[in-house]
Amino acid sequence: MADAGVLLRPMCDDDLAVVQAIFSDCRAGPFRAAGLPETMIDTLMAQQCAAQHEQYRRLFPGASYDLVERAGEVIGYLFALRGPDRHVLIDIALRPDCSGMGVGSALVAALVAQAGAAGQKVSAHVARDGRAWALWQRMGFRVVGDDGVHYAIEWSPES
């Protein structure tokens, strides 16, 4: 990941607060726009982040839960399963001030390259109405499912 100026390091329990802050930075906007009090938003974001993290650990026990660092500062996270038969991009988030700089593209490209070298597919989910969908399309992902809110997407070495 040196070309993007970032490195990945394994997340530890002491990192939960920074993960929660990034989670909130990326997801609290609609709640602020709705006029909810900050204390309520903070509580809601903490609960959602903790529940999501617990679910990820339960569903993907062999996954890598990594923080994305640039110049020694945590700017995001990447949770991915690099399994013997498939790769799953579980979740990726970058602080809003670090978005649009090619970091996310580099992280996804590295995961795709790892999967391709192993002859494996990469699966993920992406919000239908989010800006990230354009990135996934450029990277060669295709829609394989749609629940009305998220697309189930997949990259294949054959594509």
Backbone as JSON, one array per atom type, in Angstrom:
{
  "sequence": "MADAGVLLRPMCDDDLAVVQAIFSDCRAGPFRAAGLPETMIDTLMAQQCAAQHEQYRRLFPGASYDLVERAGEVIGYLFALRGPDRHVLIDIALRPDCSGMGVGSALVAALVAQAGAAGQKVSAHVARDGRAWALWQRMGFRVVGDDGVHYAIEWSPES",
  "N": [[0.82, -1.19, 0.0], [2.16, 1.08, -0.14], [2.18, 2.81, -2.3], [-0.06, 4.36, -2.0], [0.6, 5.71, 0.19], [-0.08, 4.68, 2.63], [-0.43, 2.37, 5.37], [-1.39, -0.81, 6.68], [-2.42, -1.92, 9.86], [-2.9, -4.35, 12.4], [-5.92, -4.19, 14.23], [-6.5, -3.49, 17.67], [-7.94, -4.0, 20.96], [-7.67, -1.51, 22.22], [-8.07, 0.23, 20.17], [-10.73, 0.59, 19.64], [-12.11, 2.98, 20.21], [-11.17, 4.83, 18.29], [-12.03, 3.58, 15.97], [-14.77, 3.73, 16.38], [-15.06, 6.53, 16.28], [-14.42, 7.07, 13.6], [-16.4, 5.55, 12.34], [-18.65, 6.98, 13.23], [-18.1, 9.51, 12.1], [-18.48, 8.9, 9.44], [-21.13, 8.11, 9.28], [-22.99, 9.61, 10.75], [-24.1, 11.89, 9.65], [-26.81, 11.98, 8.42], [-28.36, 11.84, 10.75], [-27.67, 14.14, 12.1], [-28.61, 15.99, 10.24], [-31.28, 15.52, 10.53], [-31.74, 16.76, 12.87], [-31.28, 15.66, 15.38], [-30.19, 15.64, 18.81], [-26.72, 16.07, 19.68], [-25.75, 14.45, 21.8], [-27.51, 12.32, 21.74], [-27.0, 11.34, 19.18], [-24.31, 10.59, 19.48], [-24.58, 8.5, 21.34], [-26.19, 6.71, 19.89], [-24.51, 6.16, 17.66], [-22.36, 4.93, 18.96], [-23.6, 2.62, 19.97], [-24.47, 1.4, 17.56], [-22.02, 0.98, 16.23], [-20.67, -0.75, 18.01], [-22.43, -2.96, 18.0], [-22.32, -3.67, 15.3], [-19.6, -4.31, 15.02], [-19.39, -6.5, 16.75], [-21.09, -8.28, 15.43], [-19.68, -8.61, 13.0], [-17.34, -9.89, 13.95], [-18.46, -12.26, 14.83], [-19.61, -13.35, 12.48], [-17.45, -13.47, 10.73], [-15.0, -14.92, 11.75], [-12.31, -15.48, 11.11], [-11.27, -13.26, 9.93], [-9.32, -10.32, 8.95], [-8.9, -7.5, 10.85], [-8.17, -4.45, 10.35], [-6.47, -1.33, 10.85], [-6.17, 1.66, 8.98], [-3.41, 3.52, 8.33], [-1.79, 6.65, 7.88], [1.13, 8.41, 7.7], [1.54, 7.81, 10.4], [-0.9, 8.31, 11.55], [-4.22, 7.3, 12.27], [-6.48, 6.82, 9.75], [-8.6, 5.42, 8.84], [-10.36, 2.27, 8.42], [-10.13, -1.19, 7.52], [-11.78, -4.08, 7.08], [-11.48, -7.38, 6.36], [-11.98, -10.62, 4.98], [-9.78, -13.04, 4.13], [-9.97, -15.74, 2.87], [-9.64, -19.35, 2.43], [-11.18, -20.07, 0.25], [-12.52, -17.85, -0.66], [-12.64, -14.26, -0.82], [-13.71, -11.63, 1.22], [-14.75, -8.39, 1.39], [-15.44, -6.92, 4.17], [-15.94, -4.5, 5.54], [-15.15, -1.13, 4.91], [-13.85, 2.0, 5.68], [-13.11, 5.42, 5.57], [-11.89, 8.39, 7.07], [-13.85, 11.27, 6.48], [-12.35, 13.55, 5.61], [-10.24, 12.37, 4.38], [-11.12, 11.05, 2.25], [-11.57, 10.43, -1.25], [-9.0, 10.66, -2.18], [-7.73, 8.57, -3.34], [-7.0, 6.55, -1.63], [-8.9, 4.63, -0.73], [-9.4, 3.35, -3.18], [-6.86, 2.24, -3.64], [-6.68, 0.45, -1.5], [-8.81, -1.33, -2.02], [-7.98, -2.25, -4.53], [-5.63, -3.61, -3.82], [-6.69, -5.72, -2.3], [-8.23, -6.99, -4.26], [-6.17, -7.74, -6.0], [-4.79, -9.61, -4.4], [-6.78, -11.57, -4.13], [-7.16, -12.22, -6.83], [-4.65, -13.3, -7.47], [-4.84, -15.64, -6.07], [-6.82, -16.86, -7.45], [-9.43, -16.34, -6.69], [-12.72, -15.03, -5.93], [-13.96, -11.77, -4.96], [-16.19, -10.6, -2.62], [-18.66, -8.22, -1.57], [-20.66, -5.67, 0.02], [-22.5, -2.79, -0.86], [-23.83, 0.45, -0.38], [-26.71, 1.34, -2.15], [-27.27, 3.98, -2.81], [-24.95, 5.36, -2.35], [-21.83, 7.21, -2.87], [-19.72, 5.51, -3.22], [-20.32, 3.42, -4.91], [-19.61, 3.98, -7.56], [-16.83, 3.73, -7.48], [-16.57, 0.96, -7.02], [-17.65, -0.06, -9.38], [-15.77, 0.89, -11.26], [-13.66, -0.68, -10.49], [-14.33, -3.13, -11.43], [-16.34, -4.64, -10.26], [-19.48, -6.37, -10.06], [-23.05, -6.36, -9.82], [-24.64, -8.75, -7.85], [-26.76, -9.18, -6.27], [-29.57, -7.6, -4.65], [-30.96, -5.89, -2.08], [-32.63, -3.79, -1.88], [-31.62, -1.73, -0.36], [-28.89, -2.13, -0.19], [-26.42, -3.19, -2.56], [-25.37, -6.46, -3.29], [-22.24, -7.27, -4.21], [-19.68, -8.38, -6.52], [-16.41, -9.3, -7.45], [-14.63, -10.96, -9.93], [-11.96, -13.09, -10.94], [-12.18, -13.81, -13.56], [-13.48, -11.75, -14.78]],
  "CA": [[0.0, 0.0, 0.0], [3.07, 2.23, -0.09], [1.86, 3.76, -3.36], [-1.1, 5.27, -1.51], [1.14, 6.36, 1.37], [-0.74, 4.16, 3.82], [-0.14, 1.01, 5.78], [-2.41, -1.47, 7.5], [-1.94, -2.57, 11.07], [-4.01, -5.03, 13.08], [-6.67, -3.47, 15.25], [-6.54, -4.1, 19.0], [-9.05, -3.48, 21.77], [-7.45, -0.09, 22.51], [-8.42, 1.0, 18.98], [-12.18, 0.66, 19.45], [-12.57, 4.37, 20.24], [-10.88, 5.47, 17.01], [-12.94, 2.96, 15.0], [-16.08, 4.33, 16.62], [-15.03, 7.91, 15.8], [-14.48, 7.02, 12.13], [-17.74, 5.06, 12.06], [-19.56, 8.1, 13.44], [-17.81, 10.54, 11.09], [-19.0, 8.45, 8.15], [-22.54, 7.72, 9.28], [-23.86, 10.43, 11.59], [-24.65, 13.02, 8.9], [-28.27, 12.02, 8.32], [-28.96, 12.08, 12.07], [-27.49, 15.57, 12.35], [-29.53, 16.68, 9.33], [-32.63, 15.36, 11.08], [-31.86, 17.62, 14.05], [-31.13, 14.97, 16.66], [-29.15, 16.21, 19.68], [-25.41, 15.41, 19.58], [-25.61, 13.4, 22.79], [-28.28, 11.18, 21.24], [-26.25, 10.8, 18.03], [-23.12, 9.91, 20.01], [-25.02, 7.23, 21.93], [-26.65, 5.85, 18.8], [-23.35, 5.73, 16.88], [-21.6, 3.99, 19.79], [-24.35, 1.37, 20.0], [-24.43, 0.78, 16.23], [-20.66, 0.53, 15.96], [-20.4, -1.92, 18.85], [-23.24, -4.09, 17.49], [-21.78, -4.09, 14.0], [-18.3, -4.96, 15.24], [-19.67, -7.81, 17.35], [-21.64, -9.12, 14.36], [-18.58, -8.96, 12.09], [-16.47, -10.89, 14.61], [-19.2, -13.53, 14.89], [-19.82, -13.87, 11.14], [-16.17, -13.63, 10.02], [-14.01, -15.07, 12.82], [-10.94, -15.55, 10.62], [-10.99, -12.06, 9.15], [-8.36, -9.33, 9.4], [-9.51, -6.24, 11.26], [-7.0, -3.59, 10.27], [-6.59, 0.12, 10.78], [-5.44, 2.28, 7.88], [-2.62, 4.63, 8.86], [-0.97, 7.47, 6.99], [2.02, 9.27, 8.5], [1.36, 7.48, 11.81], [-2.24, 8.69, 12.02], [-5.29, 6.42, 11.81], [-7.41, 7.55, 8.88], [-9.7, 4.56, 8.44], [-10.24, 0.86, 8.74], [-10.44, -2.18, 6.49], [-12.05, -5.39, 7.64], [-11.58, -8.28, 5.21], [-11.73, -12.04, 5.12], [-8.96, -13.58, 3.05], [-10.14, -17.15, 3.2], [-9.09, -20.34, 1.51], [-12.0, -20.23, -0.95], [-13.12, -16.58, -1.07], [-12.28, -13.03, -0.13], [-14.87, -10.79, 1.5], [-14.49, -7.08, 1.95], [-16.49, -6.82, 5.16], [-16.23, -3.08, 5.74], [-14.06, -0.19, 4.69], [-14.26, 3.37, 5.96], [-12.06, 6.42, 5.71], [-12.38, 9.68, 7.57], [-14.31, 12.09, 5.34], [-11.3, 14.43, 5.1], [-9.25, 11.54, 3.68], [-11.83, 10.41, 1.15], [-11.37, 11.05, -2.55], [-7.57, 10.82, -2.43], [-7.2, 7.34, -3.92], [-6.66, 5.57, -0.6], [-9.88, 3.54, -0.81], [-9.13, 2.62, -4.43], [-5.64, 1.44, -3.45], [-6.99, -0.65, -0.57], [-9.64, -2.31, -2.74], [-7.13, -2.84, -5.58], [-4.73, -4.58, -3.19], [-7.48, -6.91, -1.95], [-8.56, -7.64, -5.53], [-4.94, -8.37, -6.5], [-4.56, -10.79, -3.57], [-7.78, -12.57, -4.5], [-6.86, -12.65, -8.19], [-3.47, -14.18, -7.43], [-5.29, -16.92, -5.52], [-7.9, -17.35, -8.29], [-10.66, -16.24, -5.91], [-13.61, -13.88, -6.06], [-14.11, -10.86, -3.83], [-17.57, -10.16, -2.46], [-18.86, -7.09, -0.66], [-21.95, -4.99, -0.05], [-22.34, -1.35, -1.0], [-25.1, 1.17, -0.38], [-27.18, 1.66, -3.51], [-27.29, 5.42, -3.06], [-23.69, 5.97, -1.93], [-20.87, 7.54, -3.91], [-18.74, 4.44, -3.37], [-20.7, 2.48, -5.96], [-18.83, 4.3, -8.76], [-15.52, 3.1, -7.28], [-16.7, -0.49, -7.19], [-17.84, -0.32, -10.81], [-14.48, 1.09, -11.92], [-12.77, -1.77, -10.1], [-14.77, -4.34, -12.09], [-17.35, -5.38, -9.5], [-20.8, -6.41, -10.67], [-24.13, -6.62, -8.88], [-25.13, -10.13, -7.82], [-27.95, -9.19, -5.43], [-30.08, -6.27, -4.32], [-31.99, -5.98, -1.04], [-33.35, -2.53, -1.87], [-30.79, -0.73, 0.31], [-27.51, -2.44, -0.56], [-26.11, -4.17, -3.6], [-24.36, -7.48, -3.07], [-21.38, -7.12, -5.38], [-18.65, -9.41, -6.63], [-15.36, -9.22, -8.45], [-14.17, -12.29, -10.28], [-10.75, -13.05, -11.76], [-12.57, -14.02, -14.95], [-14.11, -10.55, -15.36]],
  "C": [[0.86, 1.25, 0.0], [2.73, 3.26, -1.16], [0.76, 4.73, -2.95], [-0.63, 6.0, -0.25], [0.51, 5.88, 2.66], [-0.2, 2.77, 4.15], [-1.29, 0.5, 6.62], [-1.73, -2.03, 8.74], [-3.13, -3.2, 11.78], [-4.62, -4.15, 14.18], [-6.56, -4.22, 16.57], [-7.68, -3.45, 19.8], [-8.91, -2.0, 22.08], [-7.85, 0.81, 21.35], [-9.92, 1.17, 18.78], [-12.69, 2.11, 19.42], [-12.32, 5.06, 18.91], [-11.76, 4.89, 15.9], [-14.33, 3.57, 15.15], [-16.13, 5.77, 16.11], [-15.14, 7.96, 14.27], [-15.86, 6.56, 11.68], [-18.73, 6.22, 12.15], [-19.36, 9.2, 12.4], [-18.45, 10.19, 9.75], [-20.51, 8.27, 8.12], [-23.5, 8.64, 10.04], [-24.54, 11.58, 10.85], [-26.16, 13.07, 8.82], [-28.97, 12.3, 9.66], [-28.81, 13.55, 12.46], [-28.47, 16.38, 11.5], [-30.97, 16.61, 9.83], [-32.83, 16.17, 12.36], [-31.75, 16.91, 15.38], [-30.04, 15.63, 17.5], [-27.85, 15.39, 19.58], [-25.26, 14.27, 20.58], [-26.35, 12.14, 22.35], [-27.54, 10.52, 20.06], [-25.03, 10.03, 18.51], [-23.49, 8.54, 20.58], [-25.43, 6.24, 20.85], [-25.47, 5.31, 17.99], [-22.52, 4.71, 17.67], [-22.29, 2.63, 19.82], [-24.28, 0.65, 18.65], [-23.05, 0.23, 15.91], [-20.34, -0.74, 16.74], [-21.18, -3.14, 18.34], [-22.69, -4.6, 16.17], [-20.46, -4.83, 14.18], [-18.47, -6.37, 15.82], [-20.21, -8.77, 16.28], [-20.54, -9.54, 13.39], [-17.69, -10.04, 12.69], [-17.15, -12.26, 14.66], [-19.32, -14.16, 13.5], [-18.52, -14.19, 10.4], [-15.03, -13.79, 11.03], [-12.56, -15.11, 12.33], [-10.49, -14.32, 9.86], [-9.87, -11.23, 9.77], [-9.11, -8.05, 9.69], [-8.37, -5.25, 11.4], [-7.37, -2.12, 10.28], [-5.72, 0.61, 9.62], [-4.73, 3.49, 8.47], [-1.88, 5.35, 7.74], [-0.18, 8.42, 7.88], [1.79, 9.07, 9.99], [0.0, 7.83, 12.39], [-3.29, 7.74, 11.44], [-6.28, 7.25, 11.0], [-8.59, 6.69, 8.43], [-9.51, 3.14, 8.92], [-10.66, 0.01, 7.54], [-10.59, -3.52, 7.18], [-12.28, -6.33, 6.46], [-11.27, -9.71, 5.6], [-10.93, -12.48, 3.89], [-8.89, -15.08, 3.29], [-9.58, -18.08, 2.15], [-9.91, -20.48, 0.22], [-12.65, -18.94, -1.43], [-12.52, -15.44, -0.27], [-13.56, -12.22, 0.05], [-14.37, -9.46, 2.05], [-15.67, -6.79, 2.88], [-16.91, -5.37, 5.35], [-14.97, -2.28, 5.48], [-14.62, 1.2, 4.96], [-13.02, 4.23, 6.11], [-12.67, 7.69, 6.27], [-12.79, 10.53, 6.37], [-13.23, 13.01, 4.77], [-10.2, 13.68, 4.36], [-9.87, 10.8, 2.5], [-11.54, 11.16, -0.15], [-9.92, 11.26, -2.92], [-6.92, 9.58, -3.04], [-6.85, 6.26, -2.91], [-7.6, 4.38, -0.67], [-9.65, 2.7, -2.06], [-7.91, 1.72, -4.27], [-5.89, 0.25, -2.54], [-7.79, -1.74, -1.26], [-8.8, -3.0, -3.82], [-6.19, -3.87, -5.0], [-5.48, -5.86, -2.82], [-7.84, -7.7, -3.2], [-7.33, -8.37, -6.09], [-4.62, -9.64, -5.72], [-5.51, -11.92, -3.96], [-7.48, -13.11, -5.9], [-5.68, -13.6, -8.25], [-3.82, -15.57, -6.91], [-6.41, -17.54, -6.36], [-9.26, -17.29, -7.61], [-11.44, -14.97, -6.23], [-13.51, -13.01, -4.82], [-15.57, -10.46, -3.78], [-17.63, -9.04, -1.44], [-20.31, -6.63, -0.78], [-21.69, -3.49, -0.12], [-23.72, -0.7, -1.02], [-25.46, 1.57, -1.81], [-27.05, 3.14, -3.82], [-25.99, 6.12, -2.66], [-22.76, 6.27, -3.1], [-19.89, 6.42, -4.16], [-19.06, 3.49, -4.51], [-19.9, 2.73, -7.24], [-17.43, 3.69, -8.67], [-15.58, 1.61, -7.57], [-16.86, -0.84, -8.66], [-16.52, -0.17, -11.57], [-13.52, -0.07, -11.64], [-13.2, -3.11, -10.7], [-15.76, -5.19, -11.32], [-18.68, -5.32, -10.25], [-21.82, -6.76, -9.59], [-24.56, -8.07, -9.0], [-26.36, -10.28, -6.93], [-28.32, -7.77, -5.04], [-31.19, -6.43, -3.29], [-32.81, -4.7, -0.94], [-32.59, -1.4, -1.21], [-29.33, -0.88, -0.11], [-27.46, -3.36, -1.77], [-25.15, -5.19, -3.01], [-23.53, -7.45, -4.35], [-20.26, -8.16, -5.34], [-17.66, -9.04, -7.72], [-14.87, -10.62, -8.69], [-12.92, -12.18, -11.13], [-11.06, -13.22, -13.25], [-13.11, -12.75, -15.6], [-13.1, -9.55, -15.86]]
}
